[in-house]
Amino acid sequence: MTRIVETFPRAVRCLDPVFIPLSDGVRLAATIWLPEDAAEKPVPVVLEMIPYRRRSGTVWRDLLMHPYVAGHGFACCRVDLRGSGDSEGLLDDEYTEQEFDDAEEVIAWLAAQPWSTGAVGMTGISWGGFNALQVAARQPPALKAIIALCCSDDRYADDVHYYGGALLTEDAMWSSFMLALGALPPDPQIVGPRWREMWEERLAATTCWSETWLRHQRRDAYWRRGSVCEDFSKIQVPVYAISGWDDTYTNAVPRLLAGLSGPRKGLIGPWTHLYPFLGNPGPAIGYIQEAIRWWRHWLEGEDTGLLDEPMLAAWITEPHAPRPFYPDHPGRWVGEPMWPPHDRAPTVLHLNASGLGAAAEPGRTLVLRSPVTAGRDCGRYGGYGGTVPDMPGDQRREDGIGLAFNTAPLEADLDLLGAPVVEIEGVSDEPLATLTIRLCDVAEDGTSTLATWGALNLSFRDGFAEPKPLVPGERFRARIVLNDLGRRIPAGHRLRLVLADQHWPILWPAPRMATLRFDSGAGRLLLPVRPQRADETAPTFPPPETSAGVPYVETEPERHTRAIKIEAGSGREIMTLASDHGRQILTDRAVTTASRVVDRMEIVEGDPLSACLDTSWVYAFQSGEADVETRSHVTLTADAERFRLRWRLEAREKDKLTFEREGEAWIARDHL
């Protein structure tokens, strides 16, 4: 149960709007919470810079968090990125050099304020976590520490665009979201009569960002920019990296701990793409209190005991049946003093025709040719949990249409913490193929729960910068790193490793269906087994506390559905994900917001070229003179040689169409 705190050690005031001037004349809109006596007793500053509209978008979580931190002796500054929310200028892509330049200027401005001690921390979740890492790599003098949540050190490896060298359908879905959100106007209550001029400027510059992302299908300079893994040594400030096992950015936490050399901590809980004080699936923790400890240590020089604690605190999920969404995950916390641990080697199991075994058993050939609908029950790549039914279901159907390798029932409990790896060799009859690998926990009643998975476009088996197609009939070797996991497999259960060469609707299918052949015993599974320790002390966290949230009235409730339609005659399969986020009136600022999204994925059995993604967003915003709605529509299809991207944007005032733009691009497939 979350406790709402209304009284803090220092009384808090809110400054909104604050316009931060930049050297090129653009002004960025900000909200600042700080102690009322900060002019007499200056405080460190915590900065968050994202494009999600601070007064009508992220206000739901901002007011739960930033006033609380401010009440404990900090200033919290929430900035709308250039071209978003109430800020001037234009926003034309993720993580641009202009964004980093702006952040450096904002940090310097905050450090120079009379209520500031000159010490600045940077934080954020998702986009805000990315740019906290990216700006830290630039080493602005006033930046002393960061907390980066649910983000990545590698823009190509596991953001929403590509995974294992294969195209994620999430790429087009994300571009549809940004197309509609980015086309909203600034708030007339904040910017005054200029709101329409600023809005028209945004609309005139609007494009679908997927066109840019699709033109970079390998790990080129576009993706290396902003990927801090290119040179971890550039980050010299302390880093706290946080994510959850049900999020899509978990892998970055252990990579950051292994790659950085300065002070660092990692935290991986059971959550989806949320701050841990919102903790969904639960249990939630007192993340805000934990963040204050971090800021006190690095921004104020107070020894809060952080360096005496484990480098990594991780949740070990206990077994439970798969569901479309979870209120919580049972489990326990464990601590690792160092990551990666230096005192253990992986447990090796061989992929034999008889199952997973301690020794290789050669002599048989195993054949894999998955239907194009393989992957249907694996959930959504960018799942958001809560009451949204996008988690993986029972994997028995997927297991049955893949190439499965089982262990015998376990004689003792097995804890897994880290990234499983599969080393394999085989032969393909096609030059392009993607190999997907799932690791499942199989209960005694046969229920199969997805523990983790990984995939590799085999053209990228030697690296993601220079693809090399397979030679049909010629043996290939590949090493596939699965997503990190923390999970207990109990005695009596079995581990099941399943190979597939399709993963729709998460990954875009190759142009032709491949048949892969593997020799029994020629593949290995390397398991990150964590030794059982009866005497270890588990990390502990306080229960969640927040400040009071934004007052609002809900006039329409939220609703979420996932539907699958299968046409038995044609073999056509249609998955529709629909989320209506309802309509809310924010009573403290006289703003009304509403949004909804529909994602539709379609494919015909036996025909990978029939794959079609259709995604659309609607955003509504009412404030002052503005009564507007933006609608985006993005469609992605492909033939054997090219992707076809079509998009449309509409803007309406009082339900009257006032702006429309559409575009189309044919983009060559680059080994995809």
N, C-alpha and C positions, 0 to 999 in steps of 0.2 A: 504494500500500500504506500503510495506516494504522499509525503507530508508537504503541505503548502505552508511556506514560511512568509510571514508578513512583516516581521520586525527583524532588523539586521543590526550588527554592531555599529554601522555608520548609516545614517539616513541617506537616501538616494534621490537624486533629481535626474530628470531626463531632458536632454536637449534635442529637439527635433523640429524642423530640419536644421542640420548643420551642413553648409556647403564648403567643401574643401577645395581650394583653388590649386590648379596644376599649372605648370610652366607654359603650356601651350594655350592657356586661356579657358580650358574646359573646367567645369566645376562638378565634383562628385558629391552626391547627396548622401548624408550619413545621419544615423541616430547614435547619440552618445549617452550612456548611463554612467554616472560617476557620483562619488560621495558629495554631499552638500558642502562639506568643509574642505574639498580638495584644493581650493585656492590657498588655504592656510597650511594644509597638510597634503602636499602633492602625492600622487599615486602612480604606479605603473599602469600601462595601457595594454589591453588585449584587443586585437584587431581581427575582424572577419570581413572578407570581401567576396561577394558572390552576386550573380545576376538575377536572383529570384524574388525581387520586389520586397524590400524590407518592411513596408507598411501594410501590404495586403497579401504577401506570399509567405515568407518565413516568420511573420510576426507571431504565429502560433507557438513556435518553439523559442523564438528570441525572448519573449516576455517571461517565459518560464525559467530562462537561464541567465541572461545578461544582467538583469537587476539584482539577482541573487549574488553573482560574482562581484558586482559593483558595491553591494552592501558589505562586502568583506574586504574593502579597501583597494579596489581597482577601478579603472575606467574601462568600459567596454564600448567599442566603436564598431558598429555594423554599417558597412558601406555598400551601396549599389554600384556594381561595376559600370564603367563607362558605357553609355548607350542602353542601360537597363534601369528599371524602376524610375526614379526621379533624377537620375544623373544625365548630364549632357553628353554629347558625342554619339558615336555609333559603335555597336558591338557586332563584329563580323565573323567571329570564330572562337573556339575555346583556346585558352592558354597562349595568347599572343604576346609578342615582345612588348606591345603597347600596354597590355595588362600588367606585365611585370614592372615596366617603367612607372606606371601609375602607382602601383603598390609601394615602390620605393619612395616616391614622393609623399604618399600618405603617411608612411612610417616616419619619415623625417618631420612632417608637419605635426604629427601627434607627439613626437619626442620633444618638440620645441614649445608646446603649449605650457602656459604658466601653472596649470594644475597637474602637469605630468612630471614624473621624476626623470624622464628621458629613457626609461627602459620599456621596451615594447615586446609583447609576445604576439604570435599570429596563430590562428586556429581556424577550423572549419571542417565540415563533413562533406564528402563527395567533391564537388568543384572547389570548395573552400579548403579541403585537405590537400588536393592537388596543388593549388597555388601557394599554400603554406610551405610545402616542400620546395616548390620551384623558386619562390622568392628567397627562401633560406639559402638556396644554392648561389644566389647573387650576393650574399653576405652584406646586406645593408648594416651600417654600424650600430644603429639603435636596436636592431632585432636581436633578442637575447635567448629566445627559446620558442618552440612551436609544439602544438598538439595537432596531429593530422589524423582525421578519422575517415574510414571507409573510402580510401583513395588508392592510388597506385604510384609506384616509382617508375613504371614503364607504361607509357601511353599505348603502345602497340600490343603488349602481352595480354592484358586483362582489363582494359577499359570496356566501353560498350560498342566497340567497332570491330575488332578482330580477336579471335581466340585460336591459338595454335596455328596461325596462318590461314584460318578459315574465316569467312565473313559471318558476323553475327547479325541476325535479323534485328537485334536491338539497335543497331546503327540507325536504320531508317525510322524506327519508333522514336528514338531520342531526337532525331532531327525534326520530326513532326511536332514533338513537344516544344522544342526551342523555337520553331517557326511560329507557333501560335502565341507562346508566352512573350517572345521578343517583340511581337507586333503590337502589344498593348501600349497605351499611352502613359506618360507620366501622370501623376495625380494633380488635377487643377488646384486642389487645396494647398499644394506644396509649391508648385512652380508658377501658379497664377495663369494669366491669359496666354502665356507662351506654350501652354500644354498642347494646343492643336498644331502649332508650327513644329514643335519637337516631334509630335506623333507622325505628322506627314513626312518629316525627314526620315524617321525610322522606317516607315512603310515603303518609301521610295528606295531604300537601300536593302530591303529584305530579300534574302535568297534562301534556298534550302541547303543547309550545310553538308548534307549527305553527298552532294555532288563533289565537294572537295575531298571528303573522306574516301569516297570510292575511287578517286584518282590516285590514291596511295595505298595499294593493296599489299605492298611488302614493307618491311621495316626500313624506311628510307629516312632522309634528313628531316622530313616533316614530322615523323613520330619521334625521332631522337630528340628534337627540340622539346624541352619541357619534361623529358624523361630523366629524372635525377640519377637513375642507375647508370647513366653514361659516365658519371664521375662522382661517386659518393663523397670523395674527399672535399668537394666544394661545400658540403653542408658541415659547418663547424659548430653550430649551436645545438643544444640538447633537443632531442626529438622524442615525443611520446606518440607512438603509432598504435592505433586502435581500430578494431573491426569486430565482426561477428561471423560465426560459422555459416549463417544463412544469408550472408551478404556475398556479393560477387567480387569483393576487393580484399578478401582475407589474405591471399598469398603475399601481398605487399608487406605485411607486418613481419613475418620471419625473414623476408629478403632484406628489409631495412635493418633489422637487428644484426643480420650477418654482414651487411655491406658497410654500414656506418662504423666509424671508429671512435666517435665522441660519446658523451653520455646519452643513453637511450633506454627506453622502456617500451614494452609491448603489452597489449591487453587484447585478448580475443575472447569474447563472450558468446552466448547462444543466439545473438540477435540478428536481425536483418539490417537494412540500410537505414539505421536510426542511431541517434545519440543514445548511449547506454542508460541514461536516466529515464528514457522512454521505453527501453528494454523490451522489445517485442521480436520474437517470442521471449518470454521471461525466463529467468528472473531478472528484473531491472536492478541496477545498483545506484549508489549515490555518486554518480559520475561527476556532478558539479562540485561536490566536496573534494573528490579526487583531483579535479582540475585546479582547484584553489591551492591544494597542497603543492602541485607542480609549479604554479605561478609564484607562490611564496618562495619556493626553493630557488628558482632561477631568476626571478625578477626582483626579489627583495633580499636574497642572500640568507634566508632563514633555513636552517637545517631541519627539514621535515621528515627525515628518515628514509627518503626515497632511495638513496643509494645503498641502503642496507637490505632492501627488498629484492625479490627475484627480478631478473631482467624481463622475463615473460611470465605473465599470469594468463592461464588458459582454462577454459571450461571444457571438461571432459563429459560429453553427452552420454547419458545412459540409454540403453535400448528402449525404444517405444515404437508403436505402430505408425506407419506413414499416414499422413493426413494432408488435405489440401491447404490447411493453415493450422497453426498451433497457438494456443494461449501461452504455453511455456514449454521448455525442454528440461526434463529431469537431468541431473548431473552433479558435478562437483568441481571446485576450483583446484588447480595444481599450479605449482610455481617451478620455473626453470632458472637456475642462477645464471646461465649463459645460453645464448642461442647463436649458432647451432650447438647442441650439447657435444662435448668432446669425449664422453665416456661411453658411447654406444655405437654399434654398427647395425645396419639394417638386417632384418631377417629375410632370407632369400627363399622364395618358393618358385618352382619351375612349372611352366604351363604345359602339362602333359595331357594326352588324350584321356587319361583316367582322372584328371583333375589337377589341383594344385598340390605339388609334392616337394619333399625335401631334396630329391634327386631327380635328374633328368631321365625321361623314359622315351628314347627315340623309337622310330619305326613306323609311325603313321602320319598321314597327311590330313590336315584339318582345313575345311573349306568354309569361307565366309562370303555371303552375298546378302546383305540386309535389304529388306523392303524400304522404299523411300520414306515410309511413315515411321520407321524406327526412331525413337526419341520422343514420341507423343506423350508418354507418361513421366517424363523427366522434369516437369515443371518449367518455369520460365527462367531465362538467364538473369534478367534483371528483376527478380522477385522482390516484393516489398512486404510480404508477411502480413501481420495484423489480421484483418478479416478478409484480405484478398486471397482467393483460393488459387495461388500460383506455385505452391510447393509440390515437389515430386510425390507421386502416388506409389502404390504397390508396384514393384518392378517385375512381377512375374511374367507379364506379357512381354516386356522388353527382354527379359532374360531368355525367354523361349524362342525369340526370333534372332538372337545373337549367338555368338560362340562362347559358351559358358564353361568356366573352370571352377570347381568347388573344392574346398578342403573337407576333410572329415570333420564331424562335430568336435568342437574344441573341448579339450579336457580341463582347461582352466580359463579364467577370465583373461582377456587380452586388451591392453590399452594401446591405442594408436595415437600418436601426436607428431605431426609433421606431414611431409609430402610423399606419398607412395610413388614409386617409379616403375615403369615397365620398359624393359629392354627386349626388343623383338626383331626377328627377321622373317621375311616372307617374300612372296612373289605376287605381282598384280598382272591382270590382263589388260589394264588401262593405264595411260600415263598419269592420270589425275585420280586421286582417291584420298579420302580423309578417314583416318582410323580413330574411332572413339572408344574409350575404355572406361567402364564403370566398375566400382568396387561396392559390393552390397553386403549387408548383414542379413543373413537368412535365418529366421526363427525356426523353432522346432515344428511349428504348424505350417511352414512353407512361405510365410509372409517375407517378402524381400524388400528391404529398406535401403534406399540409395545412401551410401556413406560419403562417397566422393566420386569425382569423374575427371577425365582429362581428354584432350583430343589433339590431333596433329594432322594438318594437311601435309601429306607425305612428300609433296614437292619441296617442303621446307625442312626436310629431315636433317640437312646440313647447316641450317641457320635460316633466319627470317629475312635476310637482306638480299640473298641471291637464290631464288627458287630454281630447282632442278627437277624436271618431270621424271617420273619413273620410266624405266625401260621395260615394256611388257615382256614377261618371261624371264627377266633378269632379277636376281635376288637383291633385296634391299635390306638395310638395317636401320632401325629407328629407336630413339630413346624418348619416351613420353612421360613427362612429369605431371602427375595428377594434382588436383587442388589439395592444399593442406587440409587436414582434418584433426579433430580431437574427439575420440569416440572410444567407448568401451564395448567390446564384443564379448558377451558373457559365455561361460561354459555351456555347452550343449548347442550353441548356435554354430553356423558355418559361415565362412567367408566365401563370397562368389565374385570372381572376376569375369566380366563380360565384354567381349569385343563386338563392335558394330562398325559399319562403314557408312552409316547415315545417322544424323542427329537433328532431324527436323521436328519442330520448327525453330530450334535454337540456332543451328548452323545452316547456311545456305548449301544445298547439295551440289556436288560436282556435275558437269554436263552429262556424263554418261555413268551408268551403274557399273561398278567394278566387281570382279570376283577376286578375292584374296585367298592365297593358300599359305599355310604355315605348317612347319614340321613339328610334330610332338616333341616337347622338351627343348625346343630352340628359343623359347622366350622365358624371361625371368621377371618375377614380381619382387620388388624390394620394399619391404614393409617397415615403416618407422615405429617400431615397437618401443613403448616406454616401460621401463622396469617398474614393477610394483614396489612401493616403499611404504611399509607399515608405520614408520615413525616420522614421516614428513609432515610439516606444518603447512596447511593450506592457506593461500592468500585470503584475506577477508576484506569486505567492502561494506560501508554503511548503507542503510536503506536509502532509497531515492528521496531527495528533497528538491523542491522548486519554489520559485517565487510565483505570485499569482499570474495566471495567463490573461490573454486578451478577453475582455467581456464581449460576448456575441449572442445573437439569436439565430438559431437554425430554422430556416423557413422551408428547406427541402432536405431530406435525409440522404446520406450516402448509401450507395448500393454497389455491389461487386459480383460479377458472375464470370464463370468460365464454362463454355459450352463446346461440345465436340459433336459434329454431325458427320456421319459416315453414310455415303450413298453406296449401297451394296452392289448395285448393277454397274455403275461407272467406275467404282473404286475411288471416287473423289472423297477426300477428307477435309473438313473445314473446322478449324478451331477459332473460336471468337472469345476474346477477353474484353470485357466491358466494365469500366469503373466510372460511376457517377459520384463525384465528390460532394454533391449536394450544393446548397446555397446558404450563405451565412451573411448576416449583417453585423459588422464590427461596430458596436454601439458607441465606443469611446472616440471614434474618428469618422463616423457617418460614411462608411465604405461598405459596399456589398460586393461579394465575390462568389463565383461559381465556376466549376470546370467539370468536364467529362471527357473520356477517351474510349475509343473502340479500336482494338487491334484484331485484324482478321487474317489468318494464315491458311492458305489453301494449297493442296497438292493432290495429284492423281496417282494412284498406285502404279508403279512401273515406269513413271515418266518424270524424271527429275526436272525437265524443262517446263513442267506445268506449275512449278512453285510460284506462288504469288503472295506478296505481303501487302496489305492495305491498312493504313493506320491514319486515324484522324483525331484531332483534339478540338475542343471548344472551350474558350475562356471568356467569361463575362466579368465586367468591372464597372461599378457605378460609384462616382464620387464627384461632388460639385456639379460642374457642367457636363461631365463625361458620363455617358450611358452607352457603353460600347461592348461589342462582342467580336472576338477574332476566331476564325475557323481555319484549321490547316488540314490538308489531305495529301498524304504521300503514298505512292504506289511503287513497288519494286517488283520487276519480273526480269527474265533473262532468256536469251537463246543460247546456243552453244558457244558463241564468240563474245557476246556483249551483255552487259546489264542495261536495262531500260529503267530510268528513274523519272517519274512524273510527279509533279507537285502543284498544289494550288493553295493560295491564301486569300481569304476574304476578311474584310473588316466591315462591321455594321454599326450604325448609330441608331439607337431606338428601333432596332430590327429592320432598318433600311440599309441596303447594300451601298456603301460609299467608296469601297476600294476592292479591287481584285487583281491578282497577278498569278500567273502560272508559268511553269517551265517544264522542259523535257530535256533529258540528256541520255545519249547512248555512250556507254563507257566500256572499253574493251576489258574482258576478263583476263586477269594476269595470273595464270596458274590457279584460278579458283573455279 
